């Protein structure tokens, strides 16, 4: 897990590494922001979870690769104001399921 002091620097770094697509989390899928394509938990892998210390916040950046080969990132918070997420999705996003950054 790398440590970044700025969200913008982390996104720029990983975009250069090919993780350019932004994904958003919903209850039991992730969706590509640009194409709106959705992927179930079995249609993507978590490649890495990166920690960003951006001012007072700690942000976790998930680097993902879909079954179609699309690489990208997802930012998620698990606070009381976050949307509900399925048990399968919570399990998928656990550190134990991280493969490796190429």
Secondary structure, 3 states (H helix, E strand, C coil): CCEECCHHHHHHHHHHCCCCEEEEECCCEEEECCCCCEEEHHHEEEEEEEEEEECCEEEEEEEEEECCCCEEEEEECCCCCCCCCCHHHHHHCCHHHECCCC
